[in-house]
């Protein structure tokens, strides 16, 4: 994969759309996907890009989700193992 992976979990699909939009506008990242998780209306937004860009996008996403009061968690992983590619990228292509 070679790039960073950013994940943000929020409550609600409409919040996820707003957060994803803000993230990709704020930094040079690629939106991998928006995944509706099981239970409680949680939605995970996944982005990829350079470490600095992903960190900036995640911080922006956290701020937007906080504005709505729907932020759950966030994480940035710099240079994730290549096996993570199949978990996050290939899964979205199917």
Secondary structure by P-SEA (a helix, b strand, c coil): ccbbbbbbbbccaaaaaaaaaaaaaaccccccccccccccbbbbbbbbccaaaaaaaaaaaaaaaaaacccccccccccccccccccccccccc
